[in-house]
């Protein structure tokens, strides 16, 4: 049975698509993932950042190549179904939904850590989820417009952080080169897996393929542009943080960029950094809600999730049922999880999602190929390596949730087959 729903409107140009990707990546990476990465690898997080960037580039090229051929909502859920079959597509979509739902919780908690009074973090995080879900509910053009403002504010704050760290830091950790491999390759690869959480924002561009103008041209350019700009920003901030406060303090900090500014004579800027961190986290959460909602929409259209979630608002043309459900689930997660656990679990789901994206891109024919096949092979292998080095708890919980999703789909298919058999008699 085919579900009839209105399509989403194509309103986003190249600039808006790049801004959505930047808003997702910058907020997530700068203010959430550097501390756990430093705990895993110390100064070696710089090497981990490079590894994560290589894997992310391979994944981005695969996503761009696939999105040009399949310019519709759903990202790798759609690509996996089209190129590999329904089950791989389902596992990609389910991995994305669970991973990015955890990312939503992480960003809400990050926002509250910087913006809320002590003791009020979780209520404020839930309030942020509800407010930004409402923004998404009233249309994607509002989402893109607000994200543009958020990105501008965050970039100004990060420039301030770099200047403050380089001229005001008092740490003597200037010999980073000798400490890069002190934690070994396992620690470096684990830091890369955690930092990959910060690079995954370009997926939001692909999952919004049904709302982008001229998607075959716009999506590939937007993905690679957003990724390149983000890598430069991450490298500048990482080096500044390691030089200014050192890897040990970075590993234990709950607000590393605030500590970085407070280290020197620019402590007066700490409140501005807190504001920037809160704004960045809200920007990431805003884009995450949009991306997860649209993948949920695509899965519900194929009945891989309840069909109620496929509803598109007749006026605002957004997947409003999916976004309402997401806001409820993320609010529950915020009340029951912590930030670092959410990052590890999110990386698990997203790395599996991109593994399927790379394998899907390998199967494309030469008429739809934009990048060498070796990039997709490297991307697939890189995803498997990084996911295997994540914290054991993240792997165990992630596998358990994947099994739950697979059982749900298996039971649904069995019931559907039984109903068809009964009807044909």
C-alpha positions as CSV (number, residue, x, y, z in Angstrom):
1,X,0.0,0.0,0.0
2,X,1.5,3.4,-1.0
3,X,1.2,6.3,1.4
4,X,0.2,9.6,-0.3
5,X,1.8,12.6,1.3
6,X,2.8,16.0,-0.2
7,X,6.4,16.4,-1.1
8,X,8.8,18.9,0.6
9,X,9.5,22.2,-1.0
10,X,12.9,23.1,-2.7
11,X,13.9,26.4,-1.1
12,X,17.5,26.1,-0.1
13,X,20.4,27.4,-2.3
14,X,24.1,26.6,-2.1
15,X,24.9,29.2,0.6
16,X,22.0,28.0,2.8
17,X,23.0,24.4,2.4
18,X,26.6,25.2,3.4
19,X,25.5,27.1,6.4
20,X,23.3,24.3,7.6
21,X,26.3,22.0,7.4
22,X,28.6,24.5,9.2
23,X,26.0,25.0,11.9
24,X,25.9,21.3,12.6
25,X,29.6,20.6,12.6
26,X,31.1,23.6,14.3
27,X,28.7,23.5,17.2
28,X,29.2,19.8,17.8
29,X,32.9,19.6,17.5
30,X,34.4,22.6,19.1
31,X,32.3,22.5,22.3
32,X,31.7,18.8,22.9
33,X,34.2,16.4,21.5
34,X,37.7,17.8,22.1
35,X,37.8,16.9,25.8
36,X,37.0,13.1,25.4
37,X,39.4,13.0,22.4
38,X,42.2,14.5,24.6
39,X,41.4,11.9,27.3
40,X,41.9,9.1,24.7
41,X,45.0,10.4,23.0
42,X,46.4,13.5,24.7
43,X,48.2,15.7,22.2
44,X,47.7,12.8,19.7
45,X,44.2,14.2,19.1
46,X,45.8,16.3,16.4
47,X,46.7,13.1,14.6
48,X,43.2,11.7,15.4
49,X,41.7,14.9,13.9
50,X,43.6,14.3,10.7
51,X,42.5,10.6,10.6
52,X,38.8,11.7,11.2
53,X,39.1,14.3,8.5
54,X,40.4,11.8,5.9
55,X,37.5,9.3,6.7
56,X,35.1,12.2,6.7
57,X,36.3,13.4,3.3
58,X,35.9,9.9,1.8
59,X,32.4,9.7,3.3
60,X,31.5,13.1,2.1
61,X,32.5,12.3,-1.5
62,X,30.4,9.1,-1.3
63,X,27.5,11.1,0.1
64,X,27.8,13.8,-2.5
65,X,28.0,11.2,-5.4
66,X,25.0,9.3,-4.1
67,X,22.9,12.5,-3.4
68,X,23.4,13.7,-6.9
69,X,21.8,10.5,-8.2
70,X,19.1,10.3,-5.6
71,X,18.2,13.9,-4.6
72,X,15.5,13.0,-2.1
73,X,15.1,13.1,1.7
74,X,16.5,10.2,3.6
75,X,20.3,10.2,2.8
76,X,22.0,6.8,3.1
77,X,18.7,5.1,4.0
78,X,17.6,5.8,0.5
79,X,21.0,5.1,-1.1
80,X,21.3,1.7,0.7
81,X,17.8,0.6,-0.4
82,X,18.5,1.6,-4.0
83,X,22.0,0.2,-4.3
84,X,22.2,-2.7,-1.8
85,X,18.6,-3.7,-0.9
86,X,16.0,-3.0,1.7
87,X,17.8,-4.5,4.7
88,X,21.1,-2.5,4.3
89,X,19.0,0.6,3.7
90,X,17.1,0.0,6.9
91,X,20.2,-0.6,8.9
92,X,21.7,2.7,7.6
93,X,18.5,4.6,8.4
94,X,18.2,3.1,11.8
95,X,21.9,3.7,12.6
96,X,21.4,7.4,11.6
97,X,18.3,7.9,13.6
98,X,19.6,6.4,16.8
99,X,23.1,8.0,16.4
100,X,21.7,11.4,15.7
101,X,19.1,11.2,18.3
102,X,21.9,10.7,20.8
103,X,23.6,13.7,19.1
104,X,20.5,15.8,19.8
105,X,20.8,14.9,23.5
106,X,24.5,15.7,23.5
107,X,23.9,19.2,22.0
108,X,21.1,20.0,24.3
109,X,23.2,19.0,27.3
110,X,26.1,21.1,25.9
111,X,23.8,24.1,25.5
112,X,22.6,23.8,29.1
113,X,26.2,23.3,30.5
114,X,27.1,26.8,29.2
115,X,23.7,28.6,29.5
116,X,22.0,27.2,32.6
117,X,22.5,28.0,36.3
118,X,24.0,25.2,38.3
119,X,21.4,22.6,39.1
120,X,19.1,23.6,36.2
121,X,21.0,22.0,33.4
122,X,18.6,19.3,32.5
123,X,15.4,21.4,32.6
124,X,17.0,24.0,30.4
125,X,18.2,21.3,28.0
126,X,14.7,20.0,27.6
127,X,13.4,23.6,27.1
128,X,16.0,24.1,24.3
129,X,14.8,20.9,22.6
130,X,11.2,22.1,22.6
131,X,12.0,25.6,21.4
132,X,14.2,24.5,18.5
133,X,11.8,21.7,17.5
134,X,9.1,24.4,17.2
135,X,11.4,26.5,15.0
136,X,11.8,23.5,12.6
137,X,8.0,22.9,12.8
138,X,7.3,26.3,11.2
139,X,9.4,25.7,8.1
140,X,12.9,24.9,6.8
141,X,13.5,28.5,5.6
142,X,13.3,29.7,9.2
143,X,15.8,26.9,10.1
144,X,18.3,28.1,7.5
145,X,17.9,31.7,8.4
146,X,18.4,31.2,12.1
147,X,21.4,28.9,11.4
148,X,23.0,31.6,9.3
149,X,22.9,34.0,12.3
150,X,24.2,31.3,14.6
151,X,27.2,30.5,12.4
152,X,28.2,34.1,12.2
153,X,28.1,34.5,16.0
154,X,30.1,31.4,16.6
155,X,32.8,32.2,14.1
156,X,33.3,35.6,15.7
157,X,33.6,34.0,19.1
158,X,36.1,31.4,17.8
159,X,38.3,34.1,16.4
160,X,38.3,35.7,19.8
161,X,39.3,32.3,21.4
162,X,42.2,31.8,19.0
163,X,43.6,35.3,19.7
164,X,43.1,34.9,23.5
165,X,44.7,31.5,23.5
166,X,47.7,32.4,21.5
167,X,48.6,35.7,23.3
168,X,47.3,35.0,26.7
169,X,47.9,31.3,27.4
170,X,50.5,30.4,30.0
171,X,51.0,26.6,29.3
172,X,54.5,25.4,28.5
173,X,53.2,22.7,26.2
174,X,55.0,23.9,23.1
175,X,56.6,20.6,22.3
176,X,53.5,18.9,21.0
177,X,55.4,17.0,18.3
178,X,57.1,14.8,20.9
179,X,53.9,13.9,22.6
180,X,51.7,13.1,19.6
181,X,52.1,9.3,20.0
182,X,52.4,9.0,23.8
183,X,49.0,7.2,24.0
184,X,49.7,4.9,21.1
185,X,47.7,4.2,18.0
186,X,44.7,2.8,19.8
187,X,44.2,6.0,21.7
188,X,44.7,8.0,18.5
189,X,42.2,6.0,16.6
190,X,39.7,6.2,19.5
191,X,40.1,10.0,19.5
192,X,39.5,9.9,15.7
193,X,36.3,8.0,16.3
194,X,35.1,10.5,18.9
195,X,36.1,13.4,16.8
196,X,34.2,12.0,13.8
197,X,31.1,12.9,15.8
198,X,32.1,16.5,15.1
199,X,32.5,16.0,11.3
200,X,29.1,14.4,10.7
201,X,27.2,17.6,10.1
202,X,27.5,17.4,6.3
203,X,25.0,14.5,6.5
204,X,22.3,17.1,7.2
205,X,22.8,18.5,3.7
206,X,22.3,15.1,2.0
207,X,19.3,14.3,4.1
208,X,17.7,17.6,3.1
209,X,18.0,16.7,-0.6
210,X,14.3,17.1,-1.3
211,X,14.5,20.7,-0.2
212,X,17.7,21.9,-2.0
213,X,17.5,23.7,-5.4
214,X,19.4,22.0,-8.2
215,X,20.5,19.2,-5.9
216,X,22.7,17.4,-8.4
217,X,25.0,20.5,-8.5
218,X,24.3,22.0,-5.1
219,X,24.6,19.1,-2.7
220,X,28.1,17.9,-3.7
221,X,29.5,21.4,-3.6
222,X,27.9,22.2,-0.3
223,X,29.1,19.1,1.4
224,X,32.7,19.5,0.4
225,X,32.8,23.2,1.1
226,X,31.3,22.9,4.6
227,X,33.7,20.0,5.4
228,X,36.8,22.0,4.3
229,X,35.9,25.1,6.2
230,X,35.2,23.1,9.3
231,X,38.5,21.2,9.2
232,X,40.5,24.5,9.1
233,X,38.6,25.8,12.1
234,X,39.0,22.6,14.1
235,X,42.7,22.5,13.5
236,X,43.2,26.1,14.6
237,X,41.2,25.6,17.8
238,X,42.8,22.2,18.6
239,X,46.4,23.6,18.3
240,X,45.4,26.7,20.3
241,X,43.8,24.6,23.1
242,X,46.8,22.3,23.4
243,X,49.3,25.1,23.4
244,X,47.3,27.3,25.9
245,X,46.1,24.8,28.5
246,X,47.9,21.5,27.6
247,X,46.4,18.0,26.8
248,X,46.0,16.9,30.5
249,X,43.8,19.9,31.4
250,X,41.9,19.7,28.2
251,X,41.1,16.1,28.8
252,X,39.4,16.9,32.2
253,X,37.7,20.2,31.3
254,X,33.9,20.5,31.0
255,X,34.3,23.8,29.2
256,X,37.7,23.8,27.5
257,X,37.4,26.9,25.5
258,X,36.3,28.9,28.5
259,X,39.3,27.5,30.4
260,X,41.5,28.5,27.5
261,X,40.4,32.1,27.6
262,X,40.6,32.3,31.4
263,X,44.2,31.0,31.4
264,X,45.6,34.4,30.4
265,X,44.9,38.1,30.5
266,X,41.7,37.7,28.5
267,X,39.6,36.2,31.2
268,X,37.1,39.0,30.7
269,X,36.1,37.2,27.4
270,X,35.0,34.1,29.2
271,X,31.3,35.2,29.4
272,X,31.4,35.8,25.6
273,X,32.7,32.4,25.0
274,X,30.0,30.9,27.1
275,X,27.4,32.7,25.0
276,X,29.1,31.5,21.8
277,X,29.2,27.9,23.1
278,X,25.5,28.0,23.9
279,X,24.7,29.5,20.5
280,X,26.8,26.9,18.7
281,X,25.2,24.0,20.5
282,X,21.7,25.4,19.8
283,X,22.7,25.7,16.1
284,X,23.8,22.1,16.0
285,X,20.7,21.0,17.7
286,X,18.6,23.0,15.3
287,X,20.1,21.3,12.2
288,X,20.1,17.8,13.9
289,X,16.4,18.0,14.5
290,X,15.8,18.8,10.8
291,X,18.1,16.0,9.6
292,X,16.7,13.2,11.9
293,X,13.2,14.3,11.1
294,X,13.7,13.9,7.4
295,X,15.4,10.5,7.6
296,X,12.5,9.3,9.9
297,X,10.1,10.7,7.2
298,X,11.8,8.6,4.5
299,X,11.7,5.4,6.6
300,X,8.1,5.9,7.6
301,X,7.1,6.3,3.9
302,X,8.5,2.8,3.4
303,X,6.8,1.5,6.6
304,X,10.2,0.8,8.2
305,X,8.9,3.0,11.0
306,X,5.3,3.7,11.9
307,X,3.4,5.3,9.0
308,X,2.1,8.1,11.3
309,X,5.7,9.5,11.2
310,X,5.4,10.1,7.4
311,X,3.1,13.1,7.9
312,X,4.0,16.3,6.2
313,X,2.4,19.5,7.4
314,X,0.1,20.8,4.6
315,X,1.0,24.5,5.2
316,X,4.7,24.4,6.4
317,X,5.7,21.4,4.4
318,X,7.9,19.8,7.1
319,X,7.7,16.3,8.6
320,X,5.9,17.5,11.7
321,X,4.9,14.2,13.2
322,X,8.5,12.9,13.0
323,X,9.8,16.1,14.7
324,X,7.3,15.9,17.5
325,X,8.2,12.3,18.2
326,X,11.9,13.2,18.1
327,X,11.5,16.1,20.6
328,X,9.8,13.7,23.1
329,X,12.5,11.0,22.7
330,X,15.4,13.4,23.0
331,X,13.9,15.0,26.1
332,X,13.8,11.6,27.7
333,X,17.4,10.9,26.8
334,X,18.5,14.3,28.2
335,X,17.0,13.3,31.6
336,X,18.7,9.9,31.6
337,X,22.1,10.2,30.0
338,X,25.4,12.2,30.2
339,X,27.3,14.1,27.5
340,X,30.3,11.9,27.0
341,X,28.3,8.7,26.7
342,X,26.0,10.3,24.2
343,X,29.0,11.3,22.0
344,X,30.4,7.7,21.9
345,X,27.0,6.2,21.1
346,X,26.4,8.8,18.4
347,X,29.7,8.0,16.8
348,X,28.9,4.3,16.7
349,X,25.6,4.9,14.8
350,X,27.0,7.5,12.4
351,X,30.1,5.4,11.5
352,X,27.9,2.4,10.6
353,X,25.7,4.8,8.6
354,X,28.7,6.0,6.5
355,X,30.0,2.5,6.1
356,X,26.8,1.6,4.2
357,X,27.1,4.9,2.3
358,X,30.6,4.0,1.1
359,X,29.6,0.5,0.1
360,X,26.6,1.9,-1.7
361,X,28.8,4.4,-3.6
362,X,31.1,1.6,-4.7
363,X,28.2,0.0,-6.7
364,X,27.4,3.1,-8.7
365,X,28.1,3.0,-12.5
366,X,30.5,5.3,-14.3
367,X,27.7,7.6,-15.5
368,X,27.0,8.6,-11.9
369,X,30.6,8.4,-10.6
370,X,32.2,11.7,-9.6
371,X,35.1,10.4,-7.4
372,X,37.6,7.5,-7.6
373,X,36.3,4.2,-6.2
374,X,39.4,4.0,-4.0
375,X,38.0,6.8,-1.8
376,X,34.9,4.8,-1.1
377,X,37.0,1.7,-0.2
378,X,39.2,3.8,2.2
379,X,36.1,5.3,3.7
380,X,34.4,2.0,4.3
381,X,37.5,0.5,5.9
382,X,38.1,3.6,7.9
383,X,34.6,3.5,9.4
384,X,35.0,-0.1,10.5
385,X,38.4,0.6,12.1
386,X,37.1,3.7,14.0
387,X,33.9,2.1,15.2
388,X,35.9,-0.9,16.6
389,X,38.1,1.5,18.7
390,X,35.2,3.4,20.4
391,X,34.7,2.9,24.2
392,X,33.4,-0.6,24.8
393,X,30.1,0.6,26.4
394,X,29.3,2.6,23.3
395,X,29.8,-0.5,21.2
396,X,27.8,-2.8,23.4
397,X,24.8,-0.4,23.7
398,X,25.0,0.4,20.0
399,X,24.8,-3.2,19.0
400,X,21.9,-3.8,21.4
401,X,19.9,-1.0,19.9
402,X,20.7,-2.2,16.3
403,X,19.3,-5.6,17.2
404,X,16.1,-4.1,18.6
405,X,15.6,-2.2,15.3
406,X,16.2,-5.3,13.2
407,X,13.8,-7.4,15.3
408,X,11.1,-4.7,14.9
409,X,11.5,-4.8,11.1
410,X,11.6,-8.6,11.0
411,X,8.4,-8.8,13.1
412,X,6.6,-6.2,10.9
413,X,7.5,-8.1,7.7
414,X,6.4,-11.4,9.1
415,X,3.0,-9.9,10.1
416,X,2.6,-8.2,6.7
417,X,3.4,-11.5,4.9
418,X,0.9,-13.4,7.1
419,X,-1.8,-10.8,6.4
420,X,-1.2,-11.0,2.7
421,X,-1.4,-14.8,2.8
422,X,-4.6,-14.7,4.8
423,X,-6.1,-12.2,2.3
424,X,-5.2,-14.3,-0.8
425,X,-7.0,-17.4,0.6
